[in-house]
Amino acid sequence: MMPSLTPVPNHLARRLRNGQLGTAITARLVDKIDMASLAYVSGWHSVLIDLEHSVIGQEAAIQLTRACILAGIAPVIRVPQGDAAWLGRALDAGAQGVIVPHVDTADEARRIVQQARHFPRGHRSFTYSFPSLHHQNLPPQQAFDYIDSETLVFCMLESRTAIANAEEIAAVEGFDVLLIGSADLTTDMGISCQFDHPDYDAAVLRVCDVAKRHGKIVGLGGIQGRPDLLKRYIDHGARFIMGGADWGMLLAAFQNQQKSLMTLLPDQDEVKAAPLQLPVSR
């Protein structure tokens, strides 16, 4: 007798829709399936597999996505752009969330919804096989309805144009999260990474306000090192937090461990390696 399998719920989506905090650790260097287990046992709610700012290949992204599903942690893929090819591949791989960067207008948001949602909400291409359904052969509309209900669609706002159009973007039906890309936004504003700047603060608060009016969730990326600011914006309604990338956490751990070891025998002069001498071609 075949076992009765149940679909894989999107625990991140359920947290966010219940008004709880949802966190993501970003995979840019570590593309092995062990990343899913490490994130799960550390209490993260999702792994953000970054295909925009990394060299992680699509095959590795697919394997990490499947590992997250089996571990019970939401796989979220940030695609380089919001066209059908990228969104379709990410979603068919099993992503329970897709992030599209640099969304500046409501028309762009509508096109993303059309590519990410099944009929009647959109025109996502038909397939029978869904990893989060354990590839069970269910009636198509039943499968589509479940998958769409368990899939988060994120639109990233990363420019002055996006902030100016935030009201119109938020009014678009079919996506879930307005995700502020803080580094790119402040750079576009001419105040690169000055997260204390009043213009950045006003932009975030504007997005929080329009999100409330249109039933959207607010997400924040790029300010994980500023718990004071995170708390301020969480108090204003932000609920999805990009909590840091693997490379940054690894670097910090490497540095802290080395500093700790060097305290065991203090007052040593650092031995510097001799400059590398390259052979001169003749």
Backbone as CSV, one residue per row, in Angstrom:
resi,resn,N_x,N_y,N_z,CA_x,CA_y,CA_z,C_x,C_y,C_z
1,MET,0.849,-1.195,0.000,0.000,0.000,0.000,0.883,1.243,0.000
2,MET,0.589,2.164,-0.901,1.389,3.374,-0.997,1.103,4.297,0.182
3,PRO,2.138,4.973,0.716,1.898,5.900,1.821,1.066,7.089,1.380
4,SER,0.295,7.615,2.312,-0.493,8.815,2.033,0.359,10.036,2.338
5,LEU,0.688,10.795,1.313,1.563,11.955,1.477,0.744,13.230,1.542
6,THR,1.188,14.148,2.358,0.526,15.441,2.447,1.416,16.497,1.812
7,PRO,0.827,17.529,1.236,1.639,18.601,0.648,2.528,19.269,1.696
8,VAL,3.599,19.893,1.215,4.536,20.583,2.108,4.043,22.002,2.348
9,PRO,3.714,22.364,3.575,3.247,23.733,3.829,4.394,24.730,3.770
10,ASN,4.062,25.971,3.463,5.038,27.058,3.458,4.968,27.739,4.830
11,HIS,5.870,27.321,5.718,5.825,27.838,7.085,6.161,29.328,7.140
12,LEU,7.022,29.790,6.229,7.336,31.221,6.186,6.088,32.014,5.834
13,ALA,5.354,31.569,4.814,4.139,32.278,4.405,3.130,32.333,5.545
14,ARG,2.999,31.247,6.261,2.015,31.222,7.338,2.410,32.158,8.477
15,ARG,3.694,32.238,8.769,4.150,33.176,9.789,3.847,34.618,9.355
16,LEU,4.229,34.954,8.137,4.053,36.327,7.678,2.584,36.718,7.618
17,ARG,1.743,35.806,7.147,0.324,36.117,7.030,-0.369,36.182,8.390
18,ASN,0.272,35.601,9.402,-0.254,35.699,10.767,0.326,36.884,11.527
19,GLY,1.105,37.719,10.832,1.681,38.898,11.472,2.922,38.623,12.284
20,GLN,3.500,37.415,12.146,4.719,37.080,12.864,5.944,37.462,12.043
21,LEU,7.092,37.469,12.715,8.345,37.787,12.041,8.826,36.569,11.269
22,GLY,9.289,36.795,10.044,9.878,35.741,9.230,11.269,36.144,8.798
23,THR,12.226,35.232,8.950,13.622,35.554,8.661,14.173,34.679,7.547
24,ALA,15.189,35.203,6.863,15.855,34.460,5.797,17.359,34.613,5.941
25,ILE,18.067,33.501,5.788,19.520,33.536,5.655,19.833,33.337,4.178
26,THR,20.717,34.170,3.647,20.979,34.169,2.214,22.146,33.261,1.858
27,ALA,21.937,32.395,0.883,22.988,31.518,0.369,23.598,32.141,-0.873
28,ARG,24.861,32.531,-0.772,25.604,33.052,-1.923,26.865,32.248,-2.197
29,LEU,27.460,31.694,-1.143,28.659,30.876,-1.289,28.361,29.397,-1.110
30,VAL,27.568,29.088,-0.091,27.309,27.694,0.268,26.130,27.179,-0.538
31,ASP,26.418,26.310,-1.504,25.350,25.797,-2.352,25.088,24.317,-2.100
32,LYS,25.630,23.774,-1.021,25.435,22.367,-0.697,24.134,22.180,0.082
33,ILE,23.590,20.967,-0.010,22.298,20.709,0.622,22.369,20.820,2.136
34,ASP,23.574,20.724,2.717,23.716,20.851,4.163,23.269,22.222,4.669
35,MET,23.287,23.217,3.784,22.832,24.554,4.165,21.406,24.510,4.712
36,ALA,20.571,23.656,4.148,19.188,23.556,4.596,19.113,23.067,6.036
37,SER,19.891,22.038,6.367,19.880,21.502,7.726,20.446,22.497,8.727
38,LEU,21.540,23.174,8.345,22.138,24.156,9.250,21.159,25.292,9.541
39,ALA,20.472,25.764,8.503,19.494,26.837,8.706,18.336,26.366,9.564
40,TYR,17.886,25.144,9.324,16.740,24.607,10.061,17.057,24.473,11.554
41,VAL,18.181,23.847,11.882,18.495,23.633,13.298,18.861,24.939,13.999
42,SER,19.219,25.978,13.207,19.522,27.290,13.804,18.274,28.140,13.996
43,GLY,17.141,27.665,13.507,15.891,28.367,13.748,15.471,29.356,12.675
44,TRP,16.187,29.420,11.544,15.782,30.311,10.468,14.485,29.815,9.852
45,HIS,13.729,30.732,9.282,12.450,30.361,8.685,12.555,30.087,7.192
46,SER,13.638,30.542,6.572,13.800,30.321,5.136,15.260,30.456,4.751
47,VAL,15.601,29.828,3.632,16.889,30.019,2.981,16.630,30.782,1.688
48,LEU,17.282,31.924,1.549,17.154,32.746,0.347,18.305,32.382,-0.583
49,ILE,17.982,31.689,-1.656,18.982,31.247,-2.620,19.140,32.354,-3.653
50,ASP,20.293,33.010,-3.625,20.476,34.249,-4.379,21.092,33.968,-5.747
51,LEU,20.279,34.055,-6.784,20.777,33.888,-8.147,21.053,35.221,-8.829
52,GLU,20.844,36.315,-8.091,21.158,37.639,-8.643,22.585,38.042,-8.307
53,HIS,22.997,37.846,-7.071,24.301,38.317,-6.607,25.196,37.159,-6.182
54,SER,25.242,36.087,-6.950,26.132,34.970,-6.647,26.405,34.211,-7.927
55,VAL,27.302,33.234,-7.810,27.593,32.371,-8.953,27.020,30.974,-8.729
56,ILE,26.069,30.841,-7.800,25.400,29.555,-7.602,24.691,29.179,-8.901
57,GLY,24.922,27.975,-9.365,24.315,27.519,-10.600,22.891,27.038,-10.383
58,GLN,22.161,26.900,-11.482,20.768,26.497,-11.374,20.623,25.077,-10.837
59,GLU,21.505,24.165,-11.217,21.400,22.790,-10.712,21.611,22.745,-9.203
60,ALA,22.608,23.501,-8.700,22.833,23.561,-7.257,21.644,24.202,-6.551
61,ALA,21.075,25.230,-7.172,19.903,25.887,-6.590,18.733,24.914,-6.483
62,ILE,18.553,24.073,-7.503,17.469,23.089,-7.473,17.677,22.101,-6.329
63,GLN,18.905,21.602,-6.169,19.166,20.628,-5.108,18.982,21.244,-3.720
64,LEU,19.434,22.487,-3.549,19.264,23.155,-2.260,17.788,23.418,-1.985
65,THR,17.036,23.759,-3.028,15.600,23.964,-2.877,14.920,22.692,-2.388
66,ARG,15.248,21.559,-3.011,14.642,20.286,-2.603,15.035,19.927,-1.174
67,ALA,16.293,20.198,-0.813,16.745,19.905,0.550,15.972,20.732,1.576
68,CYS,15.703,21.995,1.247,14.924,22.845,2.152,13.520,22.280,2.341
69,ILE,12.904,21.843,1.248,11.555,21.278,1.336,11.545,20.077,2.268
70,LEU,12.522,19.195,2.125,12.571,17.998,2.954,12.901,18.329,4.407
71,ALA,13.657,19.414,4.631,14.006,19.819,5.995,12.874,20.586,6.685
72,GLY,11.888,21.013,5.911,10.792,21.775,6.499,11.091,23.237,6.683
73,ILE,11.937,23.774,5.810,12.265,25.199,5.843,12.002,25.759,4.448
74,ALA,11.457,26.962,4.364,10.997,27.489,3.076,12.171,27.876,2.186
75,PRO,12.234,27.346,0.956,13.220,27.820,-0.006,12.668,29.023,-0.776
76,VAL,13.439,30.107,-0.777,13.063,31.329,-1.488,14.179,31.625,-2.479
77,ILE,13.836,31.821,-3.737,14.854,32.088,-4.765,14.727,33.527,-5.253
78,ARG,15.854,34.253,-5.194,15.893,35.571,-5.836,16.433,35.383,-7.246
79,VAL,15.593,35.692,-8.220,15.979,35.544,-9.621,16.636,36.834,-10.106
80,PRO,17.434,36.775,-11.159,18.059,37.998,-11.676,17.065,38.960,-12.293
81,GLN,15.984,38.428,-12.863,14.980,39.270,-13.502,13.647,38.531,-13.523
82,GLY,12.571,39.299,-13.704,11.246,38.739,-13.537,10.576,38.252,-14.790
83,ASP,11.319,37.596,-15.672,10.676,37.081,-16.875,10.209,35.639,-16.656
84,ALA,9.476,35.117,-17.640,8.865,33.801,-17.492,9.907,32.700,-17.335
85,ALA,11.020,32.822,-18.023,12.024,31.763,-17.972,12.601,31.609,-16.569
86,TRP,12.999,32.731,-15.953,13.584,32.658,-14.617,12.546,32.281,-13.570
87,LEU,11.388,32.932,-13.601,10.369,32.642,-12.602,9.855,31.217,-12.734
88,GLY,9.615,30.777,-13.954,9.114,29.431,-14.160,10.074,28.376,-13.657
89,ARG,11.355,28.550,-13.942,12.340,27.566,-13.490,12.450,27.542,-11.966
90,ALA,12.463,28.716,-11.355,12.568,28.772,-9.898,11.368,28.109,-9.232
91,LEU,10.183,28.404,-9.729,8.973,27.850,-9.128,8.835,26.361,-9.413
92,ASP,9.155,25.942,-10.616,9.082,24.518,-10.935,10.121,23.720,-10.146
93,ALA,11.215,24.366,-9.757,12.223,23.699,-8.923,11.731,23.467,-7.502
94,GLY,10.661,24.161,-7.120,10.109,23.970,-5.784,10.184,25.180,-4.882
95,ALA,10.623,26.318,-5.410,10.692,27.519,-4.572,9.315,27.841,-3.988
96,GLN,9.286,28.092,-2.695,8.045,28.509,-2.037,7.937,30.026,-1.965
97,GLY,8.951,30.689,-2.485,8.924,32.133,-2.619,9.861,32.541,-3.730
98,VAL,9.484,33.568,-4.486,10.363,34.115,-5.516,10.473,35.616,-5.311
99,ILE,11.701,36.097,-5.386,11.988,37.521,-5.226,12.453,38.076,-6.562
100,VAL,11.785,39.131,-7.016,12.176,39.796,-8.257,12.781,41.154,-7.894
101,PRO,14.026,41.408,-8.283,14.664,42.683,-7.942,14.231,43.807,-8.869
102,HIS,14.459,45.037,-8.406,14.343,46.249,-9.225,12.966,46.388,-9.887
103,VAL,11.938,46.315,-9.076,10.577,46.544,-9.568,10.255,48.015,-9.353
104,ASP,10.075,48.749,-10.437,9.914,50.200,-10.354,8.491,50.686,-10.608
105,THR,7.665,49.866,-11.256,6.338,50.337,-11.646,5.285,49.271,-11.394
106,ALA,4.028,49.720,-11.375,2.907,48.797,-11.221,2.815,47.846,-12.407
107,ASP,3.120,48.301,-13.601,3.080,47.426,-14.772,4.076,46.275,-14.636
108,GLU,5.251,46.573,-14.120,6.224,45.507,-13.890,5.696,44.502,-12.870
109,ALA,5.077,45.000,-11.803,4.515,44.108,-10.783,3.422,43.222,-11.385
110,ARG,2.596,43.788,-12.257,1.534,42.996,-12.899,2.123,41.889,-13.776
111,ARG,3.184,42.189,-14.492,3.804,41.171,-15.344,4.385,40.040,-14.494
112,ILE,4.945,40.393,-13.348,5.492,39.371,-12.454,4.386,38.448,-11.955
113,VAL,3.263,39.023,-11.553,2.131,38.219,-11.096,1.663,37.291,-12.206
114,GLN,1.588,37.803,-13.428,1.140,36.990,-14.550,2.050,35.777,-14.762
115,GLN,3.353,35.949,-14.548,4.292,34.854,-14.764,4.367,33.901,-13.574
116,ALA,4.038,34.387,-12.387,4.232,33.583,-11.173,2.979,32.857,-10.713
117,ARG,1.802,33.264,-11.194,0.539,32.678,-10.726,-0.134,31.889,-11.848
118,HIS,-0.833,30.834,-11.431,-1.606,30.042,-12.384,-2.943,30.716,-12.700
119,PHE,-3.571,30.251,-13.769,-4.911,30.708,-14.131,-5.872,30.433,-12.967
120,PRO,-6.757,31.357,-12.586,-7.127,32.584,-13.301,-6.368,33.831,-12.847
121,ARG,-5.452,33.702,-11.869,-4.742,34.885,-11.365,-3.601,35.298,-12.284
122,GLY,-3.113,34.350,-13.083,-2.002,34.649,-13.971,-1.929,33.627,-15.081
123,HIS,-0.760,33.557,-15.697,-0.584,32.662,-16.838,0.680,31.826,-16.694
124,ARG,0.967,31.386,-15.472,2.119,30.513,-15.275,1.913,29.233,-16.075
125,SER,2.971,28.773,-16.711,2.882,27.621,-17.596,2.482,26.355,-16.836
126,PHE,1.722,25.515,-17.500,1.151,24.292,-16.946,2.226,23.222,-16.738
127,THR,2.245,22.608,-15.545,3.077,21.437,-15.308,2.367,20.549,-14.303
128,TYR,2.644,19.243,-14.367,2.018,18.307,-13.432,2.864,18.078,-12.189
129,SER,4.165,18.291,-12.289,5.090,17.839,-11.254,5.510,18.990,-10.347
130,PHE,5.153,18.891,-9.046,5.520,19.921,-8.078,6.274,19.276,-6.911
131,PRO,7.516,19.711,-6.635,8.261,19.127,-5.515,7.541,19.259,-4.176
132,SER,6.860,20.390,-3.938,6.199,20.566,-2.648,4.915,19.753,-2.526
133,LEU,4.518,19.080,-3.616,3.433,18.095,-3.569,3.999,16.679,-3.622
134,HIS,5.336,16.564,-3.422,6.029,15.277,-3.529,5.767,14.629,-4.897
135,HIS,5.570,15.479,-5.903,5.359,15.033,-7.288,4.119,14.140,-7.440
136,GLN,3.172,14.296,-6.528,1.930,13.542,-6.652,1.133,14.043,-7.858
137,ASN,0.465,13.133,-8.513,-0.334,13.463,-9.682,-1.747,13.817,-9.225
138,LEU,-1.959,15.094,-8.903,-3.256,15.571,-8.441,-4.019,16.219,-9.587
139,PRO,-5.327,16.357,-9.474,-6.075,17.104,-10.482,-5.464,18.499,-10.658
140,PRO,-5.289,18.948,-11.891,-4.540,20.191,-12.132,-5.008,21.389,-11.309
141,GLN,-6.300,21.700,-11.333,-6.730,22.905,-10.640,-6.526,22.791,-9.134
142,GLN,-6.681,21.581,-8.594,-6.420,21.364,-7.167,-4.956,21.638,-6.852
143,ALA,-4.073,21.136,-7.707,-2.644,21.377,-7.516,-2.313,22.862,-7.662
144,PHE,-2.874,23.512,-8.694,-2.590,24.923,-8.928,-3.040,25.780,-7.741
145,ASP,-4.242,25.509,-7.232,-4.770,26.305,-6.129,-3.898,26.174,-4.892
146,TYR,-3.456,24.953,-4.620,-2.614,24.753,-3.436,-1.264,25.435,-3.620
147,ILE,-0.636,25.219,-4.760,0.683,25.800,-4.990,0.627,27.323,-4.918
148,ASP,-0.369,27.930,-5.552,-0.473,29.390,-5.522,-0.694,29.912,-4.106
149,SER,-1.479,29.197,-3.316,-1.753,29.649,-1.949,-0.519,29.534,-1.063
150,GLU,0.408,28.633,-1.423,1.596,28.408,-0.600,2.845,29.085,-1.176
151,THR,2.683,29.893,-2.209,3.816,30.564,-2.847,3.794,32.054,-2.532
152,LEU,4.916,32.556,-2.030,5.081,33.985,-1.780,5.768,34.635,-2.984
153,VAL,5.220,35.759,-3.418,5.835,36.535,-4.500,6.276,37.883,-3.920
154,PHE,7.560,38.189,-4.084,8.171,39.406,-3.548,8.529,40.348,-4.694
155,CYS,8.195,41.615,-4.542,8.658,42.667,-5.450,9.636,43.546,-4.690
156,MET,10.861,43.667,-5.204,11.869,44.483,-4.525,11.809,45.926,-5.010
157,LEU,11.778,46.839,-4.055,11.813,48.276,-4.330,13.219,48.764,-4.018
158,GLU,13.924,49.259,-5.047,15.347,49.558,-4.880,15.755,50.876,-5.528
159,SER,14.792,51.763,-5.746,15.119,53.029,-6.397,14.155,54.115,-5.940
160,ARG,14.519,55.359,-6.230,13.619,56.480,-5.937,12.329,56.353,-6.744
161,THR,12.446,55.847,-7.964,11.249,55.654,-8.790,10.298,54.661,-8.138
162,ALA,10.839,53.567,-7.614,10.004,52.562,-6.963,9.292,53.137,-5.743
163,ILE,9.999,53.938,-4.960,9.374,54.534,-3.768,8.280,55.508,-4.190
164,ALA,8.546,56.301,-5.214,7.527,57.236,-5.703,6.288,56.497,-6.194
165,ASN,6.482,55.303,-6.752,5.368,54.517,-7.294,4.862,53.456,-6.323
166,ALA,5.279,53.534,-5.067,4.968,52.469,-4.109,3.466,52.258,-3.946
167,GLU,2.690,53.324,-3.934,1.235,53.194,-3.772,0.640,52.386,-4.923
168,GLU,1.022,52.716,-6.156,0.487,52.014,-7.319,0.976,50.563,-7.375
169,ILE,2.227,50.337,-7.001,2.750,48.969,-6.995,2.009,48.134,-5.956
170,ALA,1.839,48.681,-4.770,1.175,47.944,-3.684,-0.267,47.602,-4.031
171,ALA,-0.895,48.401,-4.882,-2.296,48.165,-5.248,-2.465,46.993,-6.202
172,VAL,-1.367,46.510,-6.786,-1.450,45.379,-7.726,-1.798,44.112,-6.952
173,GLU,-2.790,43.386,-7.410,-3.202,42.146,-6.757,-2.353,40.975,-7.231
174,GLY,-2.115,40.027,-6.329,-1.470,38.790,-6.724,-0.064,38.589,-6.199
175,PHE,0.568,39.618,-5.626,1.858,39.404,-4.974,1.727,39.735,-3.500
176,ASP,2.737,39.345,-2.726,2.597,39.350,-1.270,3.454,40.381,-0.546
177,VAL,4.700,40.556,-0.979,5.676,41.282,-0.167,6.309,42.425,-0.948
178,LEU,6.326,43.601,-0.336,7.128,44.736,-0.798,8.452,44.673,-0.041
179,LEU,9.510,44.279,-0.734,10.812,44.063,-0.109,11.743,45.213,-0.460
180,ILE,12.175,45.943,0.547,13.044,47.098,0.343,14.495,46.641,0.286
181,GLY,15.142,46.893,-0.858,16.571,46.615,-1.001,17.347,47.846,-0.569
182,SER,17.750,47.860,0.680,18.257,49.096,1.295,19.546,49.608,0.671
183,ALA,20.467,48.714,0.332,21.746,49.172,-0.214,21.554,49.840,-1.575
184,ASP,20.835,49.176,-2.473,20.614,49.765,-3.795,19.746,51.013,-3.708
185,LEU,18.760,50.998,-2.811,17.900,52.167,-2.677,18.690,53.387,-2.233
186,THR,19.485,53.234,-1.186,20.248,54.392,-0.701,21.283,54.843,-1.727
187,THR,21.835,53.911,-2.476,22.792,54.284,-3.526,22.093,55.109,-4.597
188,ASP,20.902,54.678,-4.992,20.143,55.436,-5.993,19.743,56.811,-5.462
189,MET,19.579,56.924,-4.156,19.210,58.198,-3.542,20.419,59.111,-3.326
190,GLY,21.625,58.603,-3.618,22.829,59.399,-3.423,23.326,59.416,-1.991
191,ILE,22.881,58.465,-1.190,23.275,58.395,0.229,23.688,56.956,0.543
192,SER,24.542,56.376,-0.274,24.840,54.955,-0.240,25.105,54.422,1.167
193,CYS,24.244,53.496,1.580,24.349,52.780,2.863,24.325,53.702,4.076
194,GLN,23.793,54.906,3.920,23.590,55.805,5.069,22.183,55.551,5.617
195,PHE,22.059,54.490,6.389,20.734,54.055,6.807,20.134,54.910,7.913
196,ASP,20.940,55.820,8.479,20.413,56.790,9.445,19.869,58.044,8.767
197,HIS,20.026,58.126,7.471,19.629,59.331,6.753,18.108,59.490,6.775
198,PRO,17.616,60.695,7.004,16.160,60.896,7.059,15.436,60.538,5.761
199,ASP,16.098,60.667,4.614,15.446,60.315,3.349,15.185,58.808,3.263
200,TYR,16.141,58.019,3.746,15.931,56.568,3.772,14.810,56.218,4.746
201,ASP,14.832,56.840,5.913,13.791,56.592,6.908,12.410,56.925,6.345
202,ALA,12.300,58.042,5.669,11.015,58.443,5.095,10.558,57.449,4.034
203,ALA,11.503,56.922,3.257,11.145,55.958,2.216,10.598,54.670,2.826
204,VAL,11.250,54.174,3.865,10.784,52.941,4.505,9.413,53.150,5.133
205,LEU,9.235,54.263,5.805,7.938,54.525,6.449,6.831,54.686,5.406
206,ARG,7.166,55.255,4.258,6.169,55.372,3.189,5.730,53.985,2.723
207,VAL,6.689,53.092,2.532,6.354,51.735,2.089,5.515,51.026,3.151
208,CYS,5.856,51.205,4.418,5.062,50.600,5.493,3.621,51.107,5.460
209,ASP,3.450,52.386,5.199,2.104,52.971,5.166,1.284,52.425,3.997
210,VAL,1.874,52.395,2.798,1.096,51.926,1.645,0.833,50.430,1.742
211,ALA,1.745,49.693,2.348,1.541,48.251,2.514,0.325,47.978,3.399
212,LYS,0.189,48.751,4.457,-0.974,48.579,5.337,-2.270,48.837,4.581
213,ARG,-2.271,49.853,3.738,-3.501,50.197,3.021,-3.891,49.125,2.003
214,HIS,-2.917,48.405,1.500,-3.206,47.466,0.415,-3.004,45.996,0.817
215,GLY,-2.826,45.756,2.093,-2.737,44.380,2.564,-1.484,43.645,2.153
216,LYS,-0.377,44.375,1.990,0.892,43.753,1.632,1.797,43.636,2.868
217,ILE,2.743,42.720,2.774,3.755,42.524,3.816,4.989,43.339,3.440
218,VAL,5.651,43.928,4.433,6.880,44.692,4.183,8.087,43.851,4.587
219,GLY,9.079,43.821,3.699,10.333,43.150,3.991,11.496,44.120,3.917
220,LEU,12.573,43.781,4.623,13.764,44.631,4.652,15.005,43.799,4.380
221,GLY,15.844,44.308,3.509,17.135,43.699,3.251,18.236,44.718,3.367
222,GLY,19.403,44.275,3.812,20.575,45.144,3.804,20.882,45.866,5.093
223,ILE,20.030,45.761,6.116,20.312,46.477,7.373,20.348,45.509,8.550
224,GLN,20.764,44.263,8.286,20.775,43.267,9.349,21.736,43.620,10.480
225,GLY,22.719,44.481,10.194,23.654,44.898,11.237,23.159,46.043,12.086
226,ARG,21.931,46.479,11.873,21.367,47.597,12.616,20.080,47.165,13.330
227,PRO,20.218,46.461,14.457,19.016,46.015,15.171,18.134,47.161,15.640
228,ASP,18.737,48.340,15.873,17.925,49.485,16.286,16.970,49.901,15.170
229,LEU,17.473,49.921,13.934,16.615,50.287,12.814,15.608,49.184,12.505
230,LEU,16.065,47.934,12.591,15.130,46.833,12.361,13.959,46.905,13.334
231,LYS,14.265,47.181,14.597,13.197,47.277,15.590,12.251,48.432,15.264
232,ARG,12.801,49.552,14.830,11.963,50.699,14.470,10.986,50.321,13.362
233,TYR,11.490,49.649,12.328,10.625,49.351,11.189,9.717,48.152,11.449
234,ILE,10.148,47.229,12.282,9.249,46.155,12.710,8.075,46.751,13.484
235,ASP,8.359,47.750,14.319,7.280,48.421,15.052,6.310,49.129,14.107
236,HIS,6.781,49.464,12.902,5.910,50.097,11.899,5.302,49.076,10.933
237,GLY,5.531,47.787,11.185,4.831,46.776,10.409,5.680,45.849,9.572
238,ALA,6.992,46.091,9.444,7.839,45.182,8.661,7.851,43.804,9.319
239,ARG,7.800,42.755,8.484,7.731,41.408,9.039,8.724,40.433,8.405
240,PHE,9.209,40.686,7.206,10.187,39.784,6.587,11.558,40.436,6.663
241,ILE,12.530,39.701,7.217,13.871,40.253,7.409,14.905,39.369,6.728
242,MET,15.639,39.954,5.791,16.823,39.290,5.252,17.923,39.462,6.294
243,GLY,18.235,38.372,6.996,19.055,38.476,8.197,20.544,38.367,8.001
244,GLY,21.002,38.249,6.767,22.430,38.175,6.530,22.756,37.056,5.562
245,ALA,23.951,37.141,4.963,24.385,36.157,3.977,25.453,35.249,4.566
246,ASP,25.569,34.060,3.985,26.524,33.076,4.487,27.956,33.607,4.500
247,TRP,28.349,34.347,3.441,29.733,34.820,3.386,30.053,35.758,4.531
248,GLY,29.120,36.653,4.881,29.358,37.587,5.973,29.447,36.894,7.312
249,MET,28.589,35.893,7.515,28.608,35.162,8.779,29.864,34.307,8.897
250,LEU,30.268,33.696,7.789,31.504,32.917,7.807,32.711,33.800,8.085
251,LEU,32.776,34.969,7.438,33.893,35.878,7.648,33.965,36.317,9.110
252,ALA,32.808,36.673,9.687,32.783,37.104,11.081,33.223,35.974,12.011
253,ALA,32.763,34.756,11.726,33.155,33.615,12.554,34.649,33.338,12.431
254,PHE,35.194,33.407,11.218,36.627,33.202,11.029,37.432,34.230,11.828
255,GLN,37.036,35.499,11.716,37.764,36.573,12.400,37.680,36.427,13.912
256,ASN,36.491,36.134,14.419,36.318,36.013,15.869,37.110,34.844,16.433
257,GLN,37.109,33.723,15.720,37.859,32.558,16.201,39.353,32.822,16.198
258,GLN,39.849,33.481,15.158,41.284,33.785,15.104,41.675,34.747,16.220
259,LYS,40.868,35.770,16.462,41.162,36.704,17.561,41.190,35.980,18.894
260,SER,40.252,35.071,19.081,40.201,34.311,20.326,41.446,33.462,20.512
261,LEU,41.884,32.804,19.441,43.083,31.963,19.541,44.336,32.785,19.830
262,MET,44.435,33.950,19.225,45.634,34.766,19.394,45.744,35.355,20.794
263,THR,44.661,35.375,21.555,44.739,35.849,22.944,45.395,34.822,23.856
264,LEU,45.564,33.581,23.375,46.138,32.534,24.217,47.634,32.736,24.439
265,LEU,48.294,33.431,23.512,49.701,33.779,23.687,49.870,35.195,23.172
266,PRO,49.588,36.171,24.030,49.542,37.573,23.563,50.927,38.152,23.314
267,ASP,50.925,39.407,22.852,52.145,40.192,22.642,53.076,39.553,21.618
268,GLN,52.495,39.033,20.556,53.314,38.486,19.483,53.296,39.426,18.288
269,ASP,54.424,39.505,17.628,54.465,40.246,16.382,53.943,39.343,15.270
270,GLU,53.114,39.926,14.425,52.610,39.169,13.291,53.738,38.913,12.298
271,VAL,53.851,37.694,11.829,54.834,37.343,10.802,54.173,37.558,9.451
272,LYS,54.715,38.471,8.716,54.155,38.794,7.408,54.807,37.933,6.325
273,ALA,53.985,37.436,5.433,54.513,36.661,4.323,55.263,37.577,3.365
274,ALA,56.322,37.039,2.776,57.081,37.813,1.802,56.215,38.078,0.580
275,PRO,56.397,39.228,-0.042,55.613,39.520,-1.257,55.828,38.443,-2.314
276,LEU,54.776,38.130,-3.003,54.846,37.113,-4.050,55.669,37.649,-5.214
277,GLN,56.690,36.888,-5.591,57.553,37.280,-6.697,57.153,36.475,-7.931
278,LEU,56.613,37.145,-8.901,56.206,36.470,-10.142,57.385,36.425,-11.105
279,PRO,57.514,35.302,-11.813,58.619,35.246,-12.789,58.429,36.250,-13.900
280,VAL,59.544,36.791,-14.353,59.525,37.777,-15.441,59.748,37.046,-16.756
281,SER,58.809,37.207,-17.666,58.956,36.552,-18.972,60.008,37.263,-19.795
282,ARG,60.771,36.509,-20.503,61.859,37.090,-21.307,61.591,36.818,-22.792
